[in-house]
Protein backbone atom coordinates (compact mmCIF):
# COMPACT_ATOMS: atom_id res chain seq x y z
CA UNK A 1 0.00 0.00 0.00
CA UNK A 2 2.75 2.46 0.97
CA UNK A 3 4.54 2.13 -2.40
CA UNK A 4 1.27 2.51 -4.34
CA UNK A 5 0.28 5.63 -2.39
CA UNK A 6 3.72 7.24 -2.77
CA UNK A 7 3.78 6.48 -6.51
CA UNK A 8 0.28 7.96 -6.86
CA UNK A 9 1.39 11.06 -4.94
CA UNK A 10 4.30 11.63 -7.32
CA UNK A 11 2.09 11.05 -10.35
CA UNK A 12 -0.44 13.60 -9.01
CA UNK A 13 2.36 16.05 -8.23
CA UNK A 14 3.61 15.79 -11.80
CA UNK A 15 0.08 16.02 -13.22
CA UNK A 16 -1.50 18.86 -11.24
CA UNK A 17 1.34 20.43 -9.23
CA UNK A 18 1.85 20.96 -5.52
CA UNK A 19 -0.88 23.56 -4.96
CA UNK A 20 -3.68 21.56 -6.58
CA UNK A 21 -2.72 18.12 -5.24
CA UNK A 22 -5.43 16.61 -3.01
CA UNK A 23 -5.36 13.52 -0.81
CA UNK A 24 -8.67 12.50 -2.43
CA UNK A 25 -7.11 12.38 -5.89
CA UNK A 26 -4.07 10.50 -4.60
CA UNK A 27 -6.39 7.97 -2.91
CA UNK A 28 -8.41 7.51 -6.11
CA UNK A 29 -5.26 7.04 -8.19
CA UNK A 30 -3.78 4.57 -5.70
CA UNK A 31 -7.08 2.69 -5.31
CA UNK A 32 -7.23 3.12 -1.53
CA UNK A 33 -9.57 5.00 0.80
CA UNK A 34 -8.41 8.45 1.83
CA UNK A 35 -8.71 7.57 5.54
CA UNK A 36 -5.98 4.98 4.91
CA UNK A 37 -3.73 7.81 3.76
CA UNK A 38 -4.61 10.15 6.64
CA UNK A 39 -4.07 7.34 9.16
CA UNK A 40 -0.53 6.80 7.91
CA UNK A 41 0.59 10.32 6.88
CA UNK A 42 -1.65 12.66 8.96
CA UNK A 43 -1.64 15.41 6.34
CA UNK A 44 -1.02 16.26 2.71
CA UNK A 45 2.39 17.85 3.28
CA UNK A 46 3.76 14.85 5.17
CA UNK A 47 2.56 12.60 2.35
CA UNK A 48 4.30 14.75 -0.27
CA UNK A 49 7.49 14.98 1.78
CA UNK A 50 7.57 11.21 2.21
CA UNK A 51 6.93 10.62 -1.50
CA UNK A 52 9.67 13.03 -2.56
CA UNK A 53 12.21 11.82 -0.02
CA UNK A 54 11.67 8.22 -1.07
CA UNK A 55 11.67 9.01 -4.77
CA UNK A 56 14.87 11.11 -4.71
CA UNK A 57 16.60 8.51 -2.53
CA UNK A 58 15.86 5.94 -5.25
CA UNK A 59 16.51 8.13 -8.30
CA UNK A 60 19.56 10.02 -6.98
CA UNK A 61 21.22 7.41 -4.74
CA UNK A 62 24.44 8.13 -2.89
CA UNK A 63 27.13 6.40 -4.97
CA UNK A 64 30.05 4.29 -3.76
CA UNK A 65 32.49 4.22 -6.69
CA UNK A 66 35.67 3.94 -4.63
CA UNK A 67 36.79 7.56 -4.98
CA UNK A 68 35.17 10.79 -3.81
CA UNK A 69 35.66 12.27 -7.28
CA UNK A 70 33.78 9.38 -8.86
CA UNK A 71 31.06 9.60 -6.22
CA UNK A 72 30.51 13.33 -6.68
CA UNK A 73 30.49 13.11 -10.47
CA UNK A 74 27.94 10.29 -10.39
CA UNK A 75 25.80 12.09 -7.81
CA UNK A 76 25.80 15.38 -9.73
CA UNK A 77 24.94 13.63 -13.01
CA UNK A 78 22.10 11.70 -11.36
CA UNK A 79 20.75 14.95 -9.89
CA UNK A 80 20.79 16.68 -13.29
CA UNK A 81 19.06 13.68 -14.91
CA UNK A 82 16.43 13.70 -12.17
CA UNK A 83 15.84 17.46 -12.48
CA UNK A 84 15.16 16.88 -16.18
CA UNK A 85 12.67 14.06 -15.49
CA UNK A 86 8.91 14.58 -15.18
CA UNK A 87 9.05 14.38 -11.39
CA UNK A 88 12.03 16.72 -11.20
CA UNK A 89 10.32 19.24 -13.47
CA UNK A 90 7.24 19.07 -11.21
CA UNK A 91 9.38 19.90 -8.19
CA UNK A 92 11.09 22.77 -10.03
CA UNK A 93 7.67 24.05 -11.10
CA UNK A 94 6.59 23.97 -7.45
CA UNK A 95 9.74 25.86 -6.42
CA UNK A 96 8.80 28.74 -8.69
CA UNK A 97 5.02 28.53 -8.37
CA UNK A 98 4.57 30.90 -5.45
CA UNK A 99 3.75 28.34 -2.73
CA UNK A 100 7.37 27.39 -2.08
CA UNK A 101 8.05 30.26 0.33
CA UNK A 102 5.24 29.40 2.76
CA UNK A 103 6.58 28.57 6.25
CA UNK A 104 5.14 25.02 6.23
CA UNK A 105 6.88 24.32 2.92
CA UNK A 106 10.11 25.80 4.26
CA UNK A 107 9.91 23.25 7.07
CA UNK A 108 9.31 20.43 4.52
CA UNK A 109 12.27 21.60 2.48
CA UNK A 110 14.53 21.63 5.53
CA UNK A 111 13.46 18.12 6.48
CA UNK A 112 13.99 16.89 2.94
CA UNK A 113 17.53 18.28 2.83
CA UNK A 114 18.34 17.08 6.35
CA UNK A 115 17.54 13.58 5.04
CA UNK A 116 19.71 14.08 1.94
CA UNK A 117 22.69 15.39 3.96
CA UNK A 118 22.41 12.48 6.36
CA UNK A 119 22.43 10.01 3.48
CA UNK A 120 25.57 11.70 2.09
CA UNK A 121 27.51 11.29 5.33
CA UNK A 122 28.93 7.78 4.72
CA UNK A 123 30.31 8.95 1.36
CA UNK A 124 32.23 11.76 3.05
CA UNK A 125 33.34 9.55 5.95
CA UNK A 126 34.78 7.05 3.46
CA UNK A 127 36.59 9.85 1.56
CA UNK A 128 38.13 11.18 4.79
CA UNK A 129 39.20 7.63 5.75
CA UNK A 130 40.84 7.21 2.32
CA UNK A 131 42.72 10.49 2.86
CA UNK A 132 40.94 12.18 -0.06
CA UNK A 133 39.31 14.94 1.98
CA UNK A 134 40.43 16.90 5.06
CA UNK A 135 39.13 15.58 8.39
CA UNK A 136 36.14 17.62 9.50
CA UNK A 137 34.74 18.10 5.99
CA UNK A 138 31.06 18.75 6.50
CA UNK A 139 28.73 16.50 4.41
CA UNK A 140 25.97 19.10 4.23
CA UNK A 141 28.42 21.82 3.18
CA UNK A 142 29.89 19.60 0.47
CA UNK A 143 26.52 18.53 -0.95
CA UNK A 144 25.27 22.12 -0.90
CA UNK A 145 28.43 23.32 -2.66
CA UNK A 146 27.77 20.72 -5.34
CA UNK A 147 24.06 21.32 -5.91
CA UNK A 148 24.24 25.14 -5.62
CA UNK A 149 25.57 25.88 -9.15
CA UNK A 150 23.01 23.49 -10.67
CA UNK A 151 20.06 25.19 -8.98
CA UNK A 152 21.54 28.62 -9.73
CA UNK A 153 21.33 27.90 -13.45
CA UNK A 154 17.80 26.52 -13.16
CA UNK A 155 16.30 29.10 -10.81
CA UNK A 156 18.38 32.27 -11.14
CA UNK A 157 20.46 32.75 -14.27
CA UNK A 158 18.08 30.86 -16.58
CA UNK A 159 20.79 28.72 -18.14
CA UNK A 160 20.33 25.14 -19.33
CA UNK A 161 21.72 22.24 -17.32
CA UNK A 162 23.45 19.20 -18.75
CA UNK A 163 26.19 16.70 -17.95
CA UNK A 164 28.84 19.42 -18.28
CA UNK A 165 26.99 21.44 -15.62
CA UNK A 166 27.03 18.36 -13.39
CA UNK A 167 30.75 17.72 -13.90
CA UNK A 168 31.68 21.36 -13.25
CA UNK A 169 29.57 21.39 -10.09
CA UNK A 170 31.20 18.19 -8.78
CA UNK A 171 34.69 19.43 -9.66
CA UNK A 172 34.12 22.78 -7.96
CA UNK A 173 32.73 21.24 -4.77
CA UNK A 174 35.62 18.80 -4.64
CA UNK A 175 38.19 21.60 -5.08
CA UNK A 176 36.59 23.58 -2.25
CA UNK A 177 36.47 20.52 0.01
CA UNK A 178 40.12 19.67 -0.71
CA UNK A 179 41.09 23.27 0.07
CA UNK A 180 39.55 22.70 3.52
CA UNK A 181 36.92 25.45 3.28
CA UNK A 182 33.95 23.08 3.73
CA UNK A 183 34.85 22.19 7.31
CA UNK A 184 32.43 21.81 10.17
CA UNK A 185 33.40 24.96 12.05
CA UNK A 186 32.04 27.50 9.59
CA UNK A 187 28.80 25.59 9.29
CA UNK A 188 28.31 25.46 13.05
CA UNK A 189 28.94 29.18 13.37
CA UNK A 190 26.35 29.83 10.74
CA UNK A 191 23.87 27.49 12.38
CA UNK A 192 24.12 29.33 15.70
CA UNK A 193 22.76 32.47 14.06
CA UNK A 194 19.87 30.76 12.30
CA UNK A 195 17.27 31.25 15.01
CA UNK A 196 17.64 34.98 14.72
CA UNK A 197 17.08 35.35 10.98
CA UNK A 198 14.97 32.29 10.16
CA UNK A 199 11.72 33.89 11.31
CA UNK A 200 12.22 37.04 9.30
CA UNK A 201 13.06 35.24 6.07
CA UNK A 202 10.42 32.53 6.28
CA UNK A 203 7.61 34.67 7.67
CA UNK B 1 13.84 61.93 -15.97
CA UNK B 2 15.65 58.61 -16.35
CA UNK B 3 16.60 58.43 -12.66
CA UNK B 4 13.06 59.35 -11.56
CA UNK B 5 11.49 56.72 -13.82
CA UNK B 6 13.91 53.99 -12.71
CA UNK B 7 13.36 54.86 -9.03
CA UNK B 8 9.59 54.77 -9.57
CA UNK B 9 9.92 51.38 -11.31
CA UNK B 10 11.78 49.91 -8.34
CA UNK B 11 9.28 51.39 -5.90
CA UNK B 12 6.39 49.88 -7.90
CA UNK B 13 8.20 46.54 -8.11
CA UNK B 14 8.59 46.51 -4.32
CA UNK B 15 5.00 47.65 -3.79
CA UNK B 16 3.00 45.48 -6.20
CA UNK B 17 5.46 42.89 -7.55
CA UNK B 18 6.56 42.04 -11.07
CA UNK B 19 3.29 40.61 -12.38
CA UNK B 20 1.12 43.57 -11.33
CA UNK B 21 3.55 46.33 -12.27
CA UNK B 22 2.19 48.62 -15.02
CA UNK B 23 3.89 51.37 -17.01
CA UNK B 24 0.90 53.60 -16.16
CA UNK B 25 1.54 53.29 -12.42
CA UNK B 26 5.27 53.89 -12.89
CA UNK B 27 4.50 57.01 -14.97
CA UNK B 28 2.10 58.31 -12.31
CA UNK B 29 4.63 57.71 -9.53
CA UNK B 30 7.44 59.36 -11.51
CA UNK B 31 5.24 62.27 -12.58
CA UNK B 32 5.82 61.74 -16.31
CA UNK B 33 3.57 60.75 -19.19
CA UNK B 34 3.59 57.06 -20.08
CA UNK B 35 4.51 57.81 -23.69
CA UNK B 36 7.78 59.27 -22.35
CA UNK B 37 8.50 55.86 -20.82
CA UNK B 38 7.52 53.88 -23.92
CA UNK B 39 9.64 56.16 -26.12
CA UNK B 40 12.74 55.45 -24.05
CA UNK B 41 12.21 51.82 -22.94
CA UNK B 42 9.84 50.36 -25.60
CA UNK B 43 8.21 47.93 -23.17
CA UNK B 44 7.61 47.09 -19.53
CA UNK B 45 10.24 44.34 -19.35
CA UNK B 46 13.01 46.53 -20.73
CA UNK B 47 12.10 49.19 -18.18
CA UNK B 48 12.26 46.69 -15.31
CA UNK B 49 15.53 45.21 -16.58
CA UNK B 50 17.10 48.67 -16.82
CA UNK B 51 15.86 49.63 -13.34
CA UNK B 52 17.20 46.44 -11.76
CA UNK B 53 20.52 46.54 -13.61
CA UNK B 54 21.12 50.13 -12.53
CA UNK B 55 19.97 49.56 -8.99
CA UNK B 56 22.08 46.46 -8.39
CA UNK B 57 25.11 48.13 -10.00
CA UNK B 58 24.74 50.92 -7.41
CA UNK B 59 23.83 48.77 -4.39
CA UNK B 60 26.19 45.85 -5.06
CA UNK B 61 29.14 47.59 -6.73
CA UNK B 62 32.22 45.67 -7.82
CA UNK B 63 34.79 46.40 -5.10
CA UNK B 64 38.49 47.23 -5.51
CA UNK B 65 40.02 46.54 -2.11
CA UNK B 66 43.48 45.58 -3.37
CA UNK B 67 43.08 41.80 -2.93
CA UNK B 68 40.73 39.33 -4.57
CA UNK B 69 39.84 37.93 -1.16
CA UNK B 70 38.81 41.38 0.08
CA UNK B 71 36.91 42.05 -3.13
CA UNK B 72 34.93 38.79 -2.98
CA UNK B 73 34.12 39.17 0.72
CA UNK B 74 32.87 42.71 0.17
CA UNK B 75 30.87 41.71 -2.91
CA UNK B 76 29.23 38.72 -1.18
CA UNK B 77 28.33 40.81 1.88
CA UNK B 78 26.86 43.57 -0.29
CA UNK B 79 24.79 40.98 -2.17
CA UNK B 80 23.42 39.50 1.06
CA UNK B 81 22.57 42.99 2.37
CA UNK B 82 20.83 43.80 -0.90
CA UNK B 83 18.86 40.53 -0.91
CA UNK B 84 17.60 41.47 2.56
CA UNK B 85 16.54 44.97 1.43
CA UNK B 86 13.03 45.85 0.25
CA UNK B 87 14.11 45.81 -3.41
CA UNK B 88 15.98 42.53 -3.00
CA UNK B 89 13.00 40.91 -1.31
CA UNK B 90 10.81 42.08 -4.20
CA UNK B 91 13.15 40.40 -6.68
CA UNK B 92 13.20 37.19 -4.63
CA UNK B 93 9.41 37.29 -4.44
CA UNK B 94 9.31 37.60 -8.24
CA UNK B 95 11.69 34.66 -8.59
CA UNK B 96 9.25 32.42 -6.72
CA UNK B 97 6.00 33.99 -7.89
CA UNK B 98 5.40 31.82 -10.94
CA UNK B 99 6.24 34.35 -13.67
CA UNK B 100 10.00 33.87 -13.43
CA UNK B 101 10.09 30.86 -15.76
CA UNK B 102 8.45 32.59 -18.72
CA UNK B 103 10.77 32.72 -21.75
CA UNK B 104 10.76 36.54 -21.91
CA UNK B 105 11.80 36.71 -18.26
CA UNK B 106 14.49 34.11 -18.88
CA UNK B 107 15.90 36.44 -21.54
CA UNK B 108 15.81 39.37 -19.07
CA UNK B 109 17.57 37.30 -16.46
CA UNK B 110 20.30 36.32 -18.91
CA UNK B 111 20.85 39.92 -19.92
CA UNK B 112 20.94 41.05 -16.29
CA UNK B 113 23.60 38.47 -15.43
CA UNK B 114 25.59 39.14 -18.60
CA UNK B 115 25.85 42.74 -17.36
CA UNK B 116 26.92 41.63 -13.87
CA UNK B 117 29.57 39.24 -15.20
CA UNK B 118 30.94 41.94 -17.48
CA UNK B 119 31.21 44.36 -14.56
CA UNK B 120 33.10 41.71 -12.57
CA UNK B 121 35.73 41.25 -15.26
CA UNK B 122 38.16 44.04 -14.18
CA UNK B 123 38.18 42.59 -10.64
CA UNK B 124 39.31 39.20 -11.97
CA UNK B 125 41.77 40.73 -14.44
CA UNK B 126 43.43 42.63 -11.55
CA UNK B 127 43.58 39.46 -9.43
CA UNK B 128 45.23 37.53 -12.26
CA UNK B 129 47.71 40.41 -12.81
CA UNK B 130 48.56 40.35 -9.06
CA UNK B 131 49.17 36.60 -9.31
CA UNK B 132 46.28 35.79 -6.96
CA UNK B 133 44.28 33.73 -9.44
CA UNK B 134 45.29 31.37 -12.26
CA UNK B 135 45.37 32.92 -15.72
CA UNK B 136 42.20 32.04 -17.60
CA UNK B 137 39.94 32.26 -14.52
CA UNK B 138 36.50 32.98 -15.91
CA UNK B 139 34.73 36.01 -14.31
CA UNK B 140 31.24 34.59 -14.89
CA UNK B 141 32.22 31.21 -13.42
CA UNK B 142 33.74 32.87 -10.35
CA UNK B 143 30.77 35.15 -9.69
CA UNK B 144 28.35 32.26 -10.20
CA UNK B 145 30.36 30.07 -7.82
CA UNK B 146 30.07 32.84 -5.24
CA UNK B 147 26.39 33.66 -5.57
CA UNK B 148 25.23 30.04 -5.97
CA UNK B 149 25.34 29.02 -2.26
CA UNK B 150 23.55 32.23 -1.27
CA UNK B 151 20.66 31.64 -3.67
CA UNK B 152 20.58 27.95 -2.76
CA UNK B 153 19.79 28.87 0.86
CA UNK B 154 17.17 31.42 -0.19
CA UNK B 155 15.44 29.45 -2.93
CA UNK B 156 16.07 25.76 -2.27
CA UNK B 157 17.05 24.71 1.23
CA UNK B 158 15.06 27.45 3.01
CA UNK B 159 17.93 28.51 5.24
CA UNK B 160 18.54 32.07 6.45
CA UNK B 161 21.31 34.16 4.93
CA UNK B 162 23.65 36.44 6.86
CA UNK B 163 27.21 37.74 6.83
CA UNK B 164 28.54 34.25 7.64
CA UNK B 165 26.74 32.91 4.55
CA UNK B 166 28.43 35.66 2.51
CA UNK B 167 31.89 34.94 3.90
CA UNK B 168 31.55 31.18 3.32
CA UNK B 169 30.36 31.77 -0.25
CA UNK B 170 33.29 34.10 -1.00
CA UNK B 171 35.80 31.72 0.61
CA UNK B 172 34.46 28.75 -1.32
CA UNK B 173 34.50 30.54 -4.68
CA UNK B 174 38.03 31.76 -4.03
CA UNK B 175 39.23 28.24 -3.14
CA UNK B 176 37.71 26.85 -6.34
CA UNK B 177 39.25 29.65 -8.43
CA UNK B 178 42.69 29.15 -6.85
CA UNK B 179 42.43 25.42 -7.56
CA UNK B 180 42.03 26.34 -11.22
CA UNK B 181 38.60 24.75 -11.71
CA UNK B 182 36.88 28.01 -12.74
CA UNK B 183 38.83 28.34 -15.96
CA UNK B 184 37.47 29.45 -19.29
CA UNK B 185 37.62 26.11 -21.08
CA UNK B 186 34.89 24.32 -19.12
CA UNK B 187 32.58 27.28 -19.46
CA UNK B 188 33.03 27.45 -23.20
CA UNK B 189 32.37 23.74 -23.57
CA UNK B 190 29.17 24.16 -21.65
CA UNK B 191 28.13 27.17 -23.71
CA UNK B 192 28.44 25.23 -26.96
CA UNK B 193 25.71 22.87 -25.83
CA UNK B 194 23.32 25.57 -24.72
CA UNK B 195 21.42 25.91 -27.96
CA UNK B 196 20.31 22.33 -27.72
CA UNK B 197 18.84 22.36 -24.20
CA UNK B 198 17.85 26.03 -23.78
CA UNK B 199 14.62 25.65 -25.73
CA UNK B 200 13.47 22.62 -23.81
CA UNK B 201 14.12 24.14 -20.38
CA UNK B 202 12.73 27.59 -21.05
CA UNK B 203 9.75 26.54 -23.14
Interface residues (C-beta under 8 A of the other chain):
Chain A: X93 X95 X96 X97 X98 X100 X101 X105 X106 X107 X109 X110 X113 X141 X144 X145 X147 X148 X149 X151 X152 X154 X155 X156 X157 X158 X159 X160 X161 X162 X164 X165 X167 X168 X171 X172 X175 X176 X178 X179 X180 X181 X182 X186 X187 X189 X190 X193 X194 X196 X197 X198 X200 X201 X202
Chain B: X93 X95 X96 X97 X98 X100 X101 X105 X106 X107 X109 X110 X113 X141 X144 X145 X147 X148 X149 X151 X152 X154 X155 X156 X157 X158 X159 X160 X161 X162 X164 X165 X167 X168 X171 X172 X175 X176 X178 X179 X180 X181 X182 X186 X187 X189 X190 X193 X194 X196 X197 X198 X200 X201 X202
